[in-house]
């Protein structure tokens, strides 16, 4: 029999845990404390990273210090550049430029359809303008005609050989960069829905005594009624022009879409109360 024997377990006093259980409890408590310290340190590290990122994004290191504008030669180019620079410097940084704000500012200018923004490292932004194209011609008695954008902003004199739909105002034409009267803005929405090949033929749209009328090129008069349901009236006009033959259209004296669900193509006198616009524009 071996002289080395396993020592007997230490005796415990009544009411006290076994020493091995006590030791295990101390180890568990130390592990919990270590984990708590690690969680606290991780949270502090994350907070420092967030604060550092925020400082980098909004602080002086990435402040926008200049805006260049490309592809725009309008008479208000310097004003556009100034307002874009102001919007950029007060609303973001190189990491997060205020593109929505800058786009809204740019679209107040009649020659701008939209913009694209890119970073011009190290400290600036580059703005490329997507130019607006003349959408319609606006005339008024005793005034030179102008072109307007699809948003109804006056863009300037009519360029040569411009084939565009036309609107006739009874009031003075607004100044450069200003919008058309509300009724004319609604008419632009009507034109936008008409088929593209038909749009240039729509001439002399006039709003008189609460009635809108015009002319389809050298063909029939357009009887449109009030400003209500203009989208539906545009769709009705599209349907009429799609279904009728050129010969039938050539014999017509008017197209009436006053009630868009019942459009009419007439060969007689204009409906009562319609203002003829065949000599306007």
C-alpha positions as a printed Julia matrix, in Angstrom:
281×3 Matrix{Float64}:
   0.0    0.0     0.0
   1.37   3.43   -1.02
   2.63   5.75    1.63
   1.2    8.78   -0.26
  -2.49   9.19    0.28
  -4.96  11.88   -0.78
  -5.41  14.29    2.1
  -8.86  14.25    3.51
 -11.09  17.23    2.72
 -10.78  20.11    5.05
 -13.39  20.11    7.66
 -16.0   22.82    7.5
 -17.69  24.55   10.29
 -21.42  24.11   10.58
 -23.33  26.9     8.65
 -20.37  27.93    6.41
 -19.96  26.9     2.72
 -17.32  24.5     1.66
 -13.98  26.31    0.86
 -14.1   25.11   -2.75
 -17.56  26.59   -3.22
 -16.4   29.84   -1.61
 -13.4   30.02   -3.97
 -15.62  29.45   -7.0
 -17.95  32.23   -5.91
 -15.01  34.65   -5.67
 -13.88  33.7    -9.2
 -17.38  34.29  -10.59
 -17.55  37.7    -8.88
 -14.15  38.67  -10.37
 -15.3   37.59  -13.87
 -18.46  39.63  -13.56
 -16.52  42.71  -12.49
 -14.07  42.24  -15.38
 -16.93  41.98  -17.88
 -18.61  45.08  -16.47
 -15.37  47.04  -16.83
 -14.98  45.82  -20.42
 -18.57  46.88  -21.28
 -18.0   50.31  -19.76
 -14.72  50.74  -21.65
 -16.35  49.62  -24.92
 -19.2   52.09  -24.43
 -16.74  54.89  -23.71
 -14.74  53.96  -26.82
 -17.87  53.97  -28.98
 -18.89  57.35  -27.6
 -15.45  58.76  -28.35
 -15.65  57.42  -31.92
 -19.1   58.95  -32.44
 -17.98  62.31  -31.09
 -14.85  62.21  -33.2
 -16.87  61.35  -36.31
 -19.34  64.13  -35.6
 -16.49  66.59  -35.13
 -14.9   65.49  -38.38
 -18.2   65.74  -40.23
 -19.23  69.14  -38.88
 -16.05  70.69  -37.57
 -13.52  72.93  -39.26
 -11.5   70.09  -40.77
 -14.2   69.32  -43.39
 -15.93  72.69  -43.61
 -16.96  73.58  -47.15
 -14.83  76.52  -48.18
 -15.79  76.96  -51.8
 -18.32  76.03  -54.48
 -17.62  75.98  -58.21
 -20.46  76.0   -60.74
 -20.13  74.32  -64.14
 -22.3   74.32  -67.27
 -24.2   77.53  -66.54
 -23.8   80.79  -68.43
 -27.01  82.6   -67.51
 -27.04  86.33  -66.67
 -27.58  85.37  -63.02
 -24.59  82.98  -62.86
 -22.73  84.97  -60.18
 -25.86  85.13  -58.01
 -26.38  81.39  -58.43
 -22.82  80.67  -57.31
 -23.18  83.01  -54.31
 -26.44  81.46  -53.12
 -25.16  77.9   -53.58
 -22.02  78.76  -51.58
 -24.15  80.22  -48.79
 -26.44  77.18  -48.71
 -23.48  74.79  -48.66
 -21.54  76.54  -45.91
 -24.52  76.82  -43.57
 -25.96  73.37  -43.93
 -23.36  70.63  -44.06
 -19.81  69.51  -44.63
 -17.72  67.76  -47.27
 -18.8   64.39  -45.86
 -22.46  65.36  -45.81
 -23.18  68.26  -48.17
 -26.75  69.65  -48.06
 -27.65  68.51  -51.58
 -31.44  68.84  -51.12
 -31.12  72.41  -49.86
 -28.71  73.32  -52.65
 -31.03  71.81  -55.27
 -33.99  73.79  -53.94
 -31.91  76.99  -54.08
 -30.74  76.28  -57.64
 -34.23  75.55  -58.92
 -35.33  79.07  -58.04
 -33.24  80.17  -61.03
 -35.1   79.97  -64.36
 -32.21  78.48  -66.32
 -31.7   75.56  -63.93
 -33.58  72.29  -64.23
 -31.54  70.47  -61.59
 -27.97  70.07  -60.31
 -25.49  67.34  -59.47
 -23.07  67.87  -56.58
 -19.66  66.25  -56.14
 -16.78  66.81  -53.71
 -13.94  68.95  -54.97
 -11.16  67.91  -52.59
  -9.7   69.07  -50.39
 -12.16  71.74  -49.26
 -14.82  72.48  -51.85
 -17.82  71.28  -53.81
 -18.36  71.16  -57.54
 -21.88  71.82  -58.82
 -22.8   70.82  -62.37
 -25.97  72.46  -63.65
 -28.51  70.55  -65.71
 -29.95  73.45  -67.73
 -33.66  74.05  -68.12
 -34.95  74.2   -71.67
 -37.61  76.66  -72.85
 -40.97  74.96  -72.47
 -43.47  77.51  -73.76
 -43.68  80.97  -75.31
 -45.62  83.66  -73.45
 -47.09  86.68  -75.21
 -48.93  89.78  -74.04
 -50.32  92.78  -75.94
 -47.63  95.41  -76.6
 -44.76  93.33  -75.16
 -41.96  91.24  -76.57
 -42.67  87.52  -76.14
 -40.56  85.48  -73.73
 -39.89  81.82  -73.08
 -40.62  80.13  -69.77
 -39.36  76.93  -68.2
 -41.58  73.95  -67.38
 -41.82  75.42  -63.86
 -43.27  78.63  -65.29
 -40.26  80.88  -64.63
 -39.48  83.58  -67.22
 -36.2   82.69  -68.96
 -35.81  85.64  -71.35
 -36.41  86.54  -75.01
 -37.61  83.91  -77.47
 -34.69  82.3   -79.32
 -34.83  82.13  -83.09
 -36.7   79.24  -84.7
 -38.3   78.22  -81.4
 -41.25  75.88  -81.91
 -43.1   75.89  -78.61
 -46.7   76.03  -77.39
 -47.83  79.54  -76.57
 -49.86  81.24  -73.87
 -51.34  84.74  -74.15
 -51.58  86.86  -71.0
 -54.0   89.72  -70.51
 -51.73  91.05  -67.75
 -48.08  92.2   -68.13
 -45.43  89.52  -68.58
 -43.54  88.92  -65.29
 -39.91  89.98  -64.99
 -36.98  87.64  -65.61
 -36.94  84.75  -63.15
 -40.46  85.4   -61.88
 -43.34  82.9   -62.2
 -46.39  83.2   -64.43
 -49.81  83.98  -62.95
 -51.49  81.02  -61.23
 -53.89  80.28  -64.09
 -51.01  80.13  -66.58
 -49.11  77.77  -64.27
 -52.11  75.43  -64.41
 -52.11  75.67  -68.2
 -48.45  74.59  -68.26
 -49.53  71.43  -66.44
 -52.14  70.84  -69.15
 -49.52  71.25  -71.9
 -47.13  68.87  -70.15
 -49.67  66.02  -70.41
 -50.41  66.56  -74.1
 -48.4   64.31  -76.42
 -44.96  65.76  -77.14
 -45.52  65.89  -80.92
 -48.74  67.87  -80.36
 -47.38  70.36  -77.83
 -45.78  72.8   -80.33
 -49.1   73.01  -82.22
 -50.98  74.33  -79.2
 -51.05  78.07  -79.73
 -52.65  81.14  -78.19
 -54.01  79.58  -75.01
 -56.03  82.39  -73.46
 -58.07  82.56  -70.27
 -60.94  84.99  -70.72
 -64.12  85.31  -68.67
 -63.33  82.06  -66.87
 -62.93  80.09  -70.1
 -59.74  78.63  -71.57
 -59.38  78.38  -75.34
 -56.67  78.13  -77.95
 -55.78  76.9   -81.41
 -54.28  73.68  -82.74
 -51.77  75.1   -85.21
 -53.6   76.18  -88.38
 -56.31  73.65  -87.62
 -59.29  73.59  -85.29
 -59.86  75.81  -82.3
 -59.45  74.26  -78.85
 -62.4   74.65  -76.5
 -61.26  73.76  -72.98
 -63.81  75.39  -70.67
 -62.84  76.23  -67.1
 -59.53  75.41  -65.41
 -61.08  72.39  -63.7
 -60.02  68.86  -64.71
 -57.19  70.05  -66.97
 -55.36  66.73  -66.66
 -58.44  64.85  -67.83
 -58.96  67.36  -70.65
 -55.4   66.86  -71.84
 -55.94  63.09  -71.85
 -59.2   63.57  -73.8
 -57.41  65.73  -76.39
 -54.75  63.04  -76.76
 -57.44  60.44  -77.34
 -59.21  62.54  -79.99
 -56.0   63.24  -81.91
 -55.02  59.57  -81.77
 -58.34  58.34  -83.17
 -59.22  60.86  -85.9
 -57.61  60.87  -89.32
 -55.7   63.88  -90.68
 -58.46  64.39  -93.28
 -61.17  64.52  -90.6
 -59.06  66.82  -88.45
 -58.48  69.1   -91.44
 -62.26  69.57  -91.88
 -62.89  70.29  -88.18
 -63.38  73.82  -86.92
 -63.06  72.98  -83.22
 -62.21  70.28  -80.67
 -64.3   70.6   -77.52
 -63.04  68.84  -74.37
 -65.0   70.98  -71.93
 -66.51  67.72  -70.66
 -63.5   65.39  -70.88
 -65.61  62.22  -70.79
 -67.5   63.44  -73.89
 -65.02  65.18  -76.22
 -66.44  66.57  -79.45
 -64.99  67.29  -82.88
 -67.09  69.9   -84.67
 -67.28  71.32  -88.19
 -69.75  74.12  -87.54
 -69.57  77.38  -85.58
 -67.71  77.42  -82.27
 -69.79  76.48  -79.2
 -71.61  79.44  -77.69
 -69.45  81.45  -75.28
 -66.14  80.34  -76.81
 -63.55  83.04  -77.5
 -61.85  82.53  -80.86
 -58.05  82.7   -80.71
 -57.27  82.01  -84.35
 -55.72  85.46  -84.8
 -53.76  85.54  -81.52
 -49.98  85.04  -81.49
